[in-house]
Amino acid sequence: MIQDAAAPRRLLLLRHGQTAWNLEHRIQGHTDVPLDDTGVVQAEKVAPVIAAMGPSLLRSSDLSRARVTAEKVAEAAGLEVEVDPRLREFDLGERAGLTHGEYAETNADEFAAFRTGRYDVVPGGESRAQLEARFVPALDEAVALLSPGQLGVVVAHGAALKVGLTAWLGWPPETVLTLQALGNCHWVLLEESEGAAGASPVRRLAAYNRHV
């Protein structure tokens, strides 16, 4: 099939299915929490929907909640999952494992900053700049492997996806605060088109927080 050279390359960014810690509002970060039964069902339900879009590339965070979600998509789409640790969630250091209620009760001021996306206030936590330095190149690499008109799928984590996509689009950092939280197995669609001669590619947000 001849590709339309003017067609955009597209990236579908999918958040993983539900975990028990999601349900408990417990901070996960790099903790390798598996999908719960609901999360597995969510992944199985979204997989054929994404497969019907005809993706040609599938990459995932190495954390099991994302990787297992990606494996369900891979089975439906006939693809292999390429695991990329750069797609992990923010490292939330010493606060991983706390519920939001426990965090607010023990460190109210720090929790208030945490809720605005200041994850570097967490002892051992990762800053936005650190997240962008690993996550954005992973998105750049994925889209560079696509031909015009092709779709790539990236499976990752809620906070990392919100911050990563705003940085990839070149939006001001504060824009992330205007975006809803991504639901489990909800997705974002990004597009990259060729710019004018000598100009940078044009990047757009085509859909946000879509779900089955």
Secondary structure per residue as TSV (DSSP state, phi and psi in degrees):
chain	resnum	aa	ss	phi	psi
A	1	M	-	360.0	133.1
A	2	I	-	-77.7	128.4
A	3	Q	-	-82.3	140.5
A	4	D	-	-78.1	113.1
A	5	A	T	-62.1	-20.5
A	6	A	T	-89.6	-9.5
A	7	A	S	-70.6	141.2
A	8	P	-	-72.3	151.1
A	9	R	E	-80.4	140.0
A	10	R	E	-124.9	141.1
A	11	L	E	-119.9	125.0
A	12	L	E	-101.8	117.6
A	13	L	E	-100.5	115.6
A	14	L	E	-112.3	127.1
A	15	R	E	-79.5	146.8
A	16	H	-	-63.9	166.6
A	17	G	-	-72.1	173.7
A	18	Q	-	-67.1	144.5
A	19	T	B	-118.0	165.3
A	20	A	H	-60.4	-34.1
A	21	W	H	-70.7	-34.3
A	22	N	H	-57.8	-45.7
A	23	L	H	-63.8	-33.5
A	24	E	T	-89.4	2.2
A	25	H	T	53.7	46.4
A	26	R	B	-103.7	136.6
A	27	I	-	-71.3	127.8
A	28	Q	-	-102.3	-55.1
A	29	G	T	58.1	-130.1
A	30	H	T	-85.2	-2.4
A	31	T	-	-61.1	131.6
A	32	D	-	-87.8	74.9
A	33	V	-	-86.2	128.4
A	34	P	-	-78.3	164.5
A	35	L	B	-62.0	144.8
A	36	D	-	-89.2	-177.2
A	37	D	H	-59.5	-40.2
A	38	T	H	-63.3	-41.1
A	39	G	H	-62.4	-38.2
A	40	V	H	-64.6	-43.4
A	41	V	H	-63.2	-41.5
A	42	Q	H	-59.1	-44.6
A	43	A	H	-64.9	-41.0
A	44	E	H	-66.6	-30.6
A	45	K	H	-77.2	-38.9
A	46	V	H	-79.4	-25.2
A	47	A	H	-55.4	-50.9
A	48	P	H	-68.0	-26.7
A	49	V	H	-65.6	-45.4
A	50	I	H	-71.1	-38.2
A	51	A	H	-59.1	-36.2
A	52	A	T	-66.6	-16.5
A	53	M	T	-80.5	-9.3
A	54	G	-	73.6	47.4
A	55	P	-	-66.3	151.4
A	56	S	S	-115.2	-4.1
A	57	L	E	-147.6	142.8
A	58	L	E	-143.1	116.6
A	59	R	E	-125.4	154.4
A	60	S	E	-148.6	150.4
A	61	S	-	-54.5	152.2
A	62	D	S	-82.1	-9.1
A	63	L	S	-70.1	139.3
A	64	S	H	-61.3	-32.0
A	65	R	H	-63.7	-34.2
A	66	A	H	-81.9	-43.2
A	67	R	H	-63.2	-42.2
A	68	V	H	-67.4	-38.6
A	69	T	H	-58.1	-45.8
A	70	A	H	-63.9	-36.2
A	71	E	H	-64.1	-33.7
A	72	K	H	-66.1	-40.7
A	73	V	H	-65.5	-41.6
A	74	A	H	-59.5	-42.8
A	75	E	H	-62.0	-40.9
A	76	A	H	-74.3	-31.3
A	77	A	H	-99.1	-6.7
A	78	G	T	69.5	36.2
A	79	L	-	-117.4	165.4
A	80	E	-	-100.4	143.9
A	81	V	-	-84.7	125.2
A	82	E	E	-98.8	116.3
A	83	V	E	-86.1	133.6
A	84	D	-	-136.2	106.9
A	85	P	G	-60.2	-19.5
A	86	R	G	-65.7	-15.7
A	87	L	G	-91.0	9.7
A	88	R	-	-64.1	162.7
A	89	E	-	-66.4	166.2
A	90	F	-	-50.5	140.5
A	91	D	-	-77.3	118.5
A	92	L	B	-108.5	23.7
A	93	G	G	46.1	-130.1
A	94	E	G	-73.6	-11.3
A	95	R	G	-91.1	-6.8
A	96	A	T	-59.8	133.3
A	97	G	T	102.7	-20.2
A	98	L	-	-78.9	144.9
A	99	T	B	-77.8	161.8
A	100	H	H	-59.8	-37.8
A	101	G	H	-63.6	-43.7
A	102	E	H	-63.6	-41.2
A	103	Y	H	-64.3	-46.7
A	104	A	H	-62.6	-35.8
A	105	E	H	-72.4	-35.1
A	106	T	H	-93.9	-27.5
A	107	N	-	-144.4	71.3
A	108	A	H	-59.2	-47.0
A	109	D	H	-66.8	-43.2
A	110	E	H	-63.8	-40.0
A	111	F	H	-64.4	-38.9
A	112	A	H	-61.2	-41.4
A	113	A	H	-68.0	-40.5
A	114	F	H	-57.5	-40.5
A	115	R	H	-69.2	-17.6
A	116	T	T	-93.0	6.4
A	117	G	T	92.8	10.5
A	118	R	-	-86.6	71.9
A	119	Y	G	-72.8	-15.1
A	120	D	G	-75.4	-7.0
A	121	V	G	-73.9	-18.7
A	122	V	S	-72.3	130.7
A	123	P	T	-56.0	117.9
A	124	G	T	83.1	5.0
A	125	G	B	-78.3	159.3
A	126	E	-	-94.8	138.4
A	127	S	-	-83.2	165.1
A	128	R	H	-57.9	-44.4
A	129	A	H	-60.8	-39.5
A	130	Q	H	-66.0	-41.4
A	131	L	H	-63.0	-47.5
A	132	E	H	-60.5	-36.5
A	133	A	H	-64.7	-24.3
A	134	R	H	-103.9	-35.9
A	135	F	H	-77.6	-44.5
A	136	V	H	-63.4	-44.8
A	137	P	H	-60.1	-31.5
A	138	A	H	-65.4	-39.5
A	139	L	H	-68.1	-41.8
A	140	D	H	-58.6	-44.3
A	141	E	H	-64.7	-41.4
A	142	A	H	-63.4	-47.1
A	143	V	H	-69.8	-29.9
A	144	A	H	-67.6	-22.4
A	145	L	T	-82.4	-7.6
A	146	L	-	-92.3	146.9
A	147	S	-	-89.5	161.1
A	148	P	T	-52.5	133.2
A	149	G	T	89.2	-11.2
A	150	Q	-	-84.9	158.9
A	151	L	E	-119.1	131.7
A	152	G	E	-113.7	148.2
A	153	V	E	-116.6	132.7
A	154	V	E	-123.5	123.5
A	155	V	E	-107.3	123.1
A	156	A	E	-150.8	-143.1
A	157	H	-	-129.1	154.4
A	158	G	H	-54.1	-60.2
A	159	A	H	-67.4	-41.3
A	160	A	H	-62.6	-39.2
A	161	L	H	-65.5	-45.1
A	162	K	H	-61.6	-47.7
A	163	V	H	-69.1	-42.6
A	164	G	H	-63.1	-42.1
A	165	L	H	-70.9	-36.3
A	166	T	H	-67.0	-37.9
A	167	A	H	-67.7	-41.5
A	168	W	H	-63.0	-35.5
A	169	L	H	-79.5	-10.9
A	170	G	T	79.6	20.3
A	171	W	-	-79.1	155.4
A	172	P	-	-59.3	145.0
A	173	P	G	-54.5	-35.9
A	174	E	G	-68.5	-13.9
A	175	T	G	-59.0	-31.1
A	176	V	G	-59.3	-27.8
A	177	L	G	-72.6	-14.7
A	178	T	G	-92.6	-4.2
A	179	L	S	-94.5	138.5
A	180	Q	-	-62.6	155.4
A	181	A	-	-65.3	139.4
A	182	L	-	-74.2	131.3
A	183	G	-	-73.9	162.5
A	184	N	T	-63.2	131.0
A	185	C	T	59.5	26.8
A	186	H	-	-95.5	158.1
A	187	W	E	-137.3	164.5
A	188	V	E	-121.2	144.9
A	189	L	E	-119.6	123.1
A	190	L	E	-112.2	152.1
A	191	E	E	-130.5	144.0
A	192	E	E	-129.6	121.4
A	193	S	E	-116.1	156.1
A	194	E	-	-66.3	137.2
A	195	G	-	-83.6	-178.5
A	196	A	S	-63.1	164.9
A	197	A	T	-51.1	122.9
A	198	G	T	82.0	-4.6
A	199	A	S	-95.3	161.3
A	200	S	-	-70.0	156.6
A	201	P	-	-59.3	153.7
A	202	V	E	-96.4	124.5
A	203	R	E	-114.9	139.0
A	204	R	E	-139.0	151.5
A	205	L	E	-90.4	117.4
A	206	A	E	-97.6	-27.1
A	207	A	E	-160.1	151.4
A	208	Y	E	-142.6	133.7
A	209	N	E	59.9	38.4
A	210	R	E	-78.6	154.1
A	211	H	-	-154.4	169.0
A	212	V	-	-69.0	360.0
